[in-house]
Amino acid sequence: MPLDPQQTYVLLTPDGTMTQFSGGEKFWQLPEKEQAQASTGWLVSEYLFAQDWPTWETHPDADEFVYLLSGEATLHLEQREGVCIIALSGAGAVIVPRGVWHTAKISVPCRMLHITRGAGTQTRQAKSVRAKPISPLQGV
């Protein structure tokens, strides 16, 4: 049965089954118990971004696979040396290492597919980091 990954998130569980959850804003309105269940495996979700992310985020329990499906964005990954900036256009992917704070700046409205373990995810306001840019070759 077809589904829209912006409206229906999929949880890939350790035993190989998949569970569907309401996506988008509805996901964040789910009861805490259901949101906690979504943290027990790998959550697959898609987002449409027209503006920069308002926050930085980090996933302390796992890496995150970020796949740009369309549009144009730069991912900003906070490193000890500064912020590693990775430009993506049209299509492309980045693996954000576990525990790395990251955000995105949107140049052209885009769609991104994310796969990560949601457990322990933390966020902070995007304006809280003022680090010097570094080459992607030095980072990640």
C-alpha positions, 0 to 999 in steps of 0.5 A, a space after each residue: 500500500 503506497 504512503 506519503 513519507 511526509 505524512 507517514 513515518 516508518 519505524 524499522 525495528 530490530 526484529 525486521 518489522 516496520 511500524 507506521 506512525 502519523 508523520 509531520 506535525 501529527 507525530 509531535 502530537 502523539 502521546 509520549 508513549 507512542 513517541 517513545 516507541 518510535 525511538 526503539 528503532 530507525 525512524 524514516 521520515 521525509 520533510 519539505 523545507 522552504 526555510 532554514 532550520 530554526 534549530 541545531 540538533 544532535 542524535 547521541 545514540 546513532 548516526 543520521 542519514 540525510 538524503 536530499 531528494 530535490 532542491 538545494 541546501 547546505 548542511 552545517 556540522 559543528 566540529 571542534 575546528 569550526 563548522 563543516 559546511 556541505 553543499 547539496 544540490 538536486 540530490 545527494 546524501 550525507 551521513 551525520 556522525 552520532 553526537 554531531 550538532 547539525 543544522 541546514 540552511 535552505 537555498 532552494 525549497 527542498 525535500 529531505 529524507 532522514 533515517 536515524 534513531 530518534 532516542 535522545 535527540 536534542 535540539 537548541 536554537 540555531 543562533 547559538 553557534 558562531 563558529 568559523 567555517 572549515 573545509 568539508 575535507 577537514 571535518 566529518 
